[in-house]
């Protein structure tokens, strides 16, 4: 029923595994400082609170490995959990948490006068149908009207993770359900935007995306351990998490099969929407730079110019006929969501969940990755928000409109195969 699973080792994830995983690498005090990639300059109670939150999330998601980074002023807690080779410097598949690097690249090319934000991409992708009227800007503010290509691929991504996905196939799947209502006005989060953005920037500049990102984004943000892989690749260079995933049927995890190892995952699965390989510290550096105005020159301010994600009812001319409260509704800006004071993204690629959030006002950052993808991006987002609340309660983070207990409850609802 599930092709290509026989050659992958079946793993049974239990609470005991999660607890044991903590014991392998989660030491305290000076022991962390001697382990490459791990840092601990927080007080014991905060460190323990972070450990407890990660242990609970590992149990609920069926994960056996994790990496976390929490930074507030001079305080830092960067740690790996699980295997002997997992530490704070372990490379991770960034998934949608790294998607904003494409918007940072766009802003840099705008500043270099190679691209105009309001130029229609059809002028540069002249052979692509179905993209008329879409601008570069709309690919990052999610107002293009493009549908998400992933809706039909949940089972294929989980059960056949090494399959190569041509960019055009992903774009075509998104276009098949497009345009969504009121393109240019309504916001609809869709990974098709970033895949198309990577493609048009490659065509526009005549250069490959890995080179563009290294020059304009990774080097500028000090992301020395990050790279954008060839889309034909299925492995990560250097030490990485041992990916796990439950088989999927009808878009749901097949719990009785147990999670299986996914040591190889095609980078083409997300392409420009999240193929970047990175570390938790590099992601922290990126979000600090992106939200701090490093990219785009005069255009950099649009990164934090947020607006509600809820689309209002509209009349025949497209004019809103209802009020949307920006104080209570979720927000979106240029490539990132805004949750309370935090800007960032969460995401999933087969075998890995990643979330990264940063508060540009206080300087607080939290990044976390888990090695079982089946619980979904919403799960790792809830964990990141819980860690932010744990930090705030310890006086090491910004004031937040949610509590740690609320996020624990959210994790319980999103837990897989419990």
C-alpha positions as CSV (number, residue, x, y, z in Angstrom):
1,X,0.0,0.0,0.0
2,X,2.9,2.3,0.8
3,X,5.6,2.1,-2.0
4,X,9.3,2.5,-1.1
5,X,8.8,2.0,2.6
6,X,10.3,-1.5,2.9
7,X,13.9,-0.3,2.6
8,X,13.4,2.3,5.4
9,X,13.9,1.3,9.0
10,X,10.8,1.4,11.1
11,X,11.1,3.4,14.3
12,X,8.6,3.3,17.2
13,X,8.6,6.6,19.0
14,X,7.5,6.6,22.6
15,X,7.7,8.9,25.6
16,X,10.7,6.9,26.9
17,X,12.6,7.6,23.7
18,X,11.9,11.3,24.0
19,X,13.0,11.3,27.6
20,X,16.1,9.3,26.8
21,X,16.9,11.7,23.9
22,X,17.1,14.5,26.4
23,X,19.6,12.6,28.5
24,X,22.0,12.0,25.6
25,X,22.9,15.6,24.8
26,X,20.9,17.9,27.2
27,X,23.5,18.6,29.9
28,X,23.6,21.8,31.9
29,X,26.1,24.5,32.6
30,X,29.7,24.2,31.3
31,X,29.2,20.8,29.6
32,X,27.2,22.6,26.9
33,X,29.9,25.1,26.2
34,X,32.4,22.3,25.5
35,X,30.1,20.8,22.9
36,X,30.4,22.4,19.4
37,X,27.3,24.3,18.5
38,X,25.8,24.2,22.0
39,X,25.5,27.3,24.2
40,X,24.0,27.9,27.6
41,X,24.1,31.3,29.3
42,X,20.6,31.3,30.8
43,X,19.7,30.5,34.4
44,X,18.9,26.9,35.3
45,X,15.1,27.4,35.7
46,X,14.8,28.8,32.1
47,X,16.9,26.0,30.7
48,X,14.8,23.4,32.5
49,X,11.6,25.0,31.2
50,X,12.9,24.9,27.7
51,X,14.0,21.3,28.1
52,X,10.6,20.3,29.5
53,X,8.8,21.9,26.6
54,X,10.9,20.3,24.0
55,X,10.6,16.8,25.7
56,X,6.8,17.1,25.7
57,X,6.7,18.2,22.0
58,X,9.1,15.3,21.0
59,X,6.7,12.9,22.7
60,X,3.6,14.3,21.1
61,X,5.1,14.5,17.6
62,X,6.9,11.1,17.7
63,X,10.2,12.8,17.3
64,X,13.5,11.4,18.6
65,X,15.8,14.4,17.8
66,X,15.4,18.1,18.0
67,X,17.5,21.3,17.9
68,X,16.5,24.5,19.7
69,X,17.8,28.1,20.0
70,X,16.5,30.8,22.3
71,X,18.2,34.2,22.4
72,X,17.4,37.3,24.5
73,X,20.0,40.0,24.9
74,X,23.2,38.4,26.2
75,X,21.3,35.2,27.1
76,X,21.4,32.3,24.8
77,X,20.3,28.6,24.9
78,X,21.3,26.5,21.9
79,X,21.0,22.8,22.2
80,X,20.6,19.5,20.4
81,X,18.5,16.6,21.7
82,X,18.7,13.0,20.7
83,X,21.5,11.3,18.8
84,X,25.2,11.7,19.8
85,X,25.8,13.7,16.6
86,X,23.0,16.2,17.3
87,X,24.0,19.5,18.8
88,X,23.2,23.2,18.3
89,X,25.2,23.3,15.1
90,X,23.4,20.4,13.4
91,X,22.1,21.3,10.0
92,X,18.4,21.2,9.3
93,X,16.1,21.4,6.3
94,X,14.6,24.8,6.9
95,X,11.3,24.2,5.0
96,X,9.0,27.3,5.0
97,X,10.9,28.8,7.9
98,X,13.5,29.7,5.3
99,X,11.1,30.8,2.6
100,X,11.6,34.5,3.4
101,X,15.2,34.2,2.1
102,X,13.6,34.5,-1.4
103,X,11.9,37.7,-0.4
104,X,15.2,39.0,1.0
105,X,16.8,38.2,-2.3
106,X,14.1,40.0,-4.2
107,X,14.6,43.1,-2.1
108,X,18.3,43.1,-2.7
109,X,17.8,42.8,-6.5
110,X,15.3,45.7,-6.2
111,X,17.9,47.8,-4.4
112,X,20.4,46.9,-7.2
113,X,17.8,48.1,-9.7
114,X,17.7,44.7,-11.4
115,X,14.0,44.2,-10.5
116,X,11.0,46.4,-9.8
117,X,8.6,45.3,-7.1
118,X,5.5,46.3,-9.1
119,X,6.7,44.9,-12.4
120,X,4.5,42.1,-13.7
121,X,6.4,38.8,-13.7
122,X,4.7,37.8,-17.0
123,X,7.1,40.3,-18.7
124,X,10.0,38.1,-17.6
125,X,8.4,34.7,-17.8
126,X,7.0,35.2,-21.2
127,X,6.3,31.5,-21.9
128,X,4.3,30.9,-18.7
129,X,0.5,31.2,-19.0
130,X,-1.8,31.9,-16.1
131,X,0.3,34.5,-14.4
132,X,-1.0,37.6,-16.0
133,X,-1.3,40.6,-13.7
134,X,0.9,39.1,-11.0
135,X,3.7,41.4,-9.7
136,X,6.9,40.6,-7.9
137,X,5.6,42.3,-4.8
138,X,2.5,40.0,-4.7
139,X,4.6,36.9,-4.6
140,X,5.8,37.9,-1.1
141,X,2.7,39.6,0.3
142,X,0.7,36.6,-0.9
143,X,-1.8,38.6,-2.9
144,X,-1.1,37.0,-6.3
145,X,-4.2,34.8,-6.3
146,X,-2.1,31.7,-6.7
147,X,-3.3,28.5,-5.0
148,X,-1.0,26.3,-3.0
149,X,0.4,23.4,-4.9
150,X,0.8,21.1,-1.9
151,X,-2.9,20.3,-1.3
152,X,-2.8,17.2,-3.6
153,X,0.7,16.0,-2.6
154,X,0.5,15.1,1.1
155,X,0.6,11.4,0.6
156,X,3.2,11.5,-2.2
157,X,5.5,13.7,-0.2
158,X,5.3,11.4,2.9
159,X,5.4,8.1,1.1
160,X,7.9,8.8,-1.7
161,X,10.2,11.5,-0.3
162,X,13.0,11.1,-2.9
163,X,10.9,11.7,-6.0
164,X,12.1,14.6,-8.1
165,X,9.6,17.4,-8.6
166,X,10.2,19.7,-11.6
167,X,9.4,23.3,-10.7
168,X,7.0,23.5,-13.6
169,X,5.0,20.6,-12.2
170,X,4.6,22.4,-8.8
171,X,3.7,25.7,-10.5
172,X,1.2,23.9,-12.8
173,X,-0.5,22.3,-9.9
174,X,-0.9,25.6,-8.2
175,X,-2.2,27.3,-11.3
176,X,-4.7,24.5,-11.8
177,X,-6.7,25.9,-8.9
178,X,-6.0,29.6,-9.6
179,X,-6.8,32.4,-9.6
180,X,-8.3,32.6,-6.1
181,X,-10.9,35.2,-5.3
182,X,-9.9,38.8,-5.7
183,X,-6.2,38.5,-6.9
184,X,-4.3,41.6,-6.1
185,X,-6.5,42.3,-3.1
186,X,-7.0,39.2,-1.0
187,X,-4.2,37.5,0.9
188,X,-3.9,33.7,0.5
189,X,-0.8,31.9,1.9
190,X,0.6,29.7,-0.9
191,X,4.0,28.1,-1.4
192,X,3.4,28.4,-5.2
193,X,4.4,32.1,-4.8
194,X,7.9,31.3,-3.6
195,X,8.5,28.6,-6.2
196,X,7.5,31.0,-8.9
197,X,9.6,33.8,-7.4
198,X,12.7,31.6,-7.4
199,X,12.1,30.7,-11.0
200,X,11.5,34.2,-12.3
201,X,14.5,35.6,-10.4
202,X,16.7,33.0,-12.0
203,X,15.4,33.9,-15.5
204,X,15.5,37.6,-14.9
205,X,19.2,37.6,-13.7
206,X,20.5,34.7,-15.7
207,X,22.0,33.2,-12.6
208,X,21.3,30.1,-10.5
209,X,19.4,30.5,-7.2
210,X,22.2,29.0,-5.0
211,X,24.7,31.6,-6.2
212,X,22.2,34.4,-5.9
213,X,21.2,33.5,-2.3
214,X,24.8,33.1,-1.2
215,X,25.9,36.5,-2.6
216,X,22.9,38.5,-1.6
217,X,21.5,36.8,1.5
218,X,23.6,34.2,3.2
219,X,26.9,36.0,3.1
220,X,25.3,39.4,4.0
221,X,23.5,37.9,7.1
222,X,26.5,35.9,8.2
223,X,24.8,32.5,7.5
224,X,28.0,30.6,7.1
225,X,26.4,27.1,7.5
226,X,23.5,27.7,5.1
227,X,23.1,26.8,1.5
228,X,20.5,26.3,-1.2
229,X,21.0,22.8,-2.6
230,X,20.7,21.6,-6.1
231,X,17.1,20.6,-6.5
232,X,18.2,17.1,-7.7
233,X,19.9,16.5,-4.3
234,X,18.3,14.2,-1.6
235,X,20.9,14.5,1.2
236,X,22.2,17.2,3.5
237,X,25.9,18.1,3.6
238,X,27.2,17.5,7.1
239,X,25.5,16.3,10.3
240,X,21.7,16.6,10.2
241,X,18.6,15.3,12.0
242,X,17.5,11.7,11.2
243,X,14.2,12.5,9.5
244,X,11.1,10.6,10.5
245,X,7.6,10.5,9.1
246,X,4.5,8.3,9.4
247,X,3.2,6.9,6.2
248,X,0.2,8.9,4.9
249,X,-3.1,7.8,3.4
250,X,-5.8,10.3,2.5
251,X,-3.7,13.1,4.0
252,X,-3.6,11.5,7.4
253,X,-0.9,9.6,9.3
254,X,-1.1,5.8,9.3
255,X,-0.3,5.4,13.0
256,X,-0.3,1.6,13.1
257,X,2.6,1.6,10.6
258,X,4.8,3.5,13.0
259,X,7.2,6.3,11.9
260,X,9.8,5.4,9.4
261,X,13.2,6.9,8.8
262,X,13.6,9.2,5.8
263,X,17.3,9.7,5.4
264,X,16.9,11.1,1.9
265,X,14.4,13.8,0.9
266,X,14.3,15.6,-2.4
267,X,15.1,19.3,-2.2
268,X,12.7,19.7,-5.2
269,X,9.7,18.9,-2.9
270,X,9.6,22.6,-1.9
271,X,12.1,24.2,-4.2
272,X,12.1,28.0,-3.7
273,X,9.4,27.6,-1.0
274,X,11.8,25.9,1.5
275,X,14.7,23.9,0.1
276,X,17.3,25.9,2.0
277,X,19.6,23.9,4.4
278,X,20.5,25.9,7.5
279,X,21.1,25.8,11.3
280,X,19.1,27.3,14.2
281,X,21.8,30.0,14.7
282,X,21.9,30.9,11.0
283,X,18.1,31.2,11.0
284,X,18.3,33.6,14.0
285,X,20.9,35.7,12.1
286,X,18.7,35.8,9.0
287,X,15.6,37.0,10.9
288,X,17.6,39.6,12.8
289,X,18.9,40.9,9.5
290,X,15.7,40.6,7.5
291,X,13.6,42.3,10.2
292,X,16.3,44.8,11.0
293,X,16.4,46.4,7.6
294,X,19.5,44.8,6.2
295,X,18.0,43.8,2.8
296,X,16.6,46.1,0.2
297,X,17.9,49.6,1.0
298,X,15.1,52.1,0.9
299,X,12.6,49.2,0.4
300,X,13.5,47.4,3.6
301,X,10.8,48.9,5.7
302,X,8.1,46.9,3.9
303,X,9.3,43.8,5.7
304,X,7.5,44.8,8.9
305,X,4.5,46.6,7.3
306,X,1.9,44.1,8.4
307,X,-1.8,43.7,7.5
308,X,-4.6,41.3,8.5
309,X,-4.6,37.8,6.9
310,X,-8.4,37.7,7.2
311,X,-9.9,38.8,3.9
312,X,-12.9,41.1,4.2
313,X,-16.2,40.6,2.3
314,X,-16.1,42.8,-0.8
315,X,-18.6,44.4,-3.1
316,X,-18.7,43.9,-6.9
317,X,-15.9,46.4,-7.3
318,X,-13.7,44.8,-4.7
319,X,-14.2,47.4,-2.0
320,X,-14.3,46.0,1.5
321,X,-17.8,45.9,3.0
322,X,-16.7,44.9,6.5
323,X,-14.0,46.0,9.0
324,X,-11.1,43.7,9.9
325,X,-9.6,44.3,13.3
326,X,-5.8,44.3,12.9
327,X,-5.4,44.2,16.7
328,X,-7.0,40.7,17.0
329,X,-6.7,39.0,13.6
330,X,-3.4,37.3,12.5
331,X,-1.1,39.5,10.5
332,X,1.1,39.1,7.4
333,X,3.9,41.3,6.1
334,X,6.5,40.8,3.3
335,X,7.1,37.0,3.4
336,X,6.5,36.5,7.1
337,X,3.6,36.2,9.5
338,X,3.2,38.4,12.6
339,X,2.1,36.7,15.8
340,X,1.9,39.2,18.7
341,X,5.3,41.0,18.6
342,X,7.0,38.1,16.8
343,X,7.6,37.8,13.1
344,X,8.5,34.5,11.4
345,X,7.5,31.3,9.8
346,X,6.9,27.7,10.6
347,X,7.1,24.9,8.1
348,X,7.3,21.2,7.2
349,X,9.2,19.1,4.8
350,X,9.1,15.3,5.0
351,X,11.2,14.3,8.0
352,X,11.6,17.8,9.6
353,X,9.5,20.5,11.2
354,X,11.0,24.0,11.7
355,X,9.8,27.3,13.2
356,X,11.7,30.6,13.6
357,X,10.4,33.8,15.1
358,X,12.0,37.1,16.0
359,X,10.9,40.3,17.8
360,X,12.7,43.2,16.2
361,X,11.8,45.5,19.1
362,X,13.3,43.4,22.0
363,X,15.7,41.4,19.9
364,X,14.3,38.1,21.2
365,X,14.5,35.1,18.9
366,X,13.4,31.4,19.0
367,X,14.2,28.7,16.5
368,X,13.3,25.0,16.8
369,X,13.4,21.9,14.7
370,X,11.9,18.4,15.3
371,X,12.7,15.3,13.3
372,X,9.2,14.0,12.7
373,X,7.2,15.9,10.2
374,X,3.8,14.3,10.5
375,X,2.3,16.6,13.1
376,X,2.6,19.5,10.7
377,X,3.8,23.1,10.6
378,X,1.2,24.3,13.1
379,X,2.6,21.9,15.7
380,X,6.2,23.3,15.6
381,X,4.7,26.9,15.5
382,X,2.9,26.1,18.8
383,X,6.1,24.8,20.3
384,X,8.0,28.0,19.3
385,X,5.3,30.2,20.8
386,X,5.3,28.1,24.0
387,X,9.1,28.5,24.2
388,X,8.6,32.3,23.8
389,X,6.1,32.3,26.6
390,X,8.4,30.2,28.8
391,X,11.1,32.8,28.2
392,X,8.8,35.7,28.9
393,X,7.7,34.2,32.2
394,X,11.4,34.0,33.1
395,X,11.9,37.7,32.2
396,X,13.9,36.8,29.1
397,X,11.4,37.6,26.4
398,X,8.8,40.1,25.3
399,X,5.3,40.3,26.7
400,X,3.0,38.1,24.8
401,X,-0.8,37.8,24.3
402,X,-0.8,34.1,24.9
403,X,0.3,31.8,27.7
404,X,2.6,28.7,27.8
405,X,-0.4,26.7,28.9
406,X,-2.5,27.8,25.9
407,X,0.3,26.6,23.6
408,X,0.6,23.3,25.5
409,X,-3.1,22.8,24.8
410,X,-2.6,23.5,21.2
411,X,0.2,21.0,21.0
412,X,-2.1,18.4,22.5
413,X,-4.7,19.0,19.9
414,X,-2.2,18.8,17.0
415,X,-0.3,15.7,18.4
416,X,0.0,12.8,16.0
417,X,-0.7,9.1,16.7
418,X,-1.2,9.6,20.5
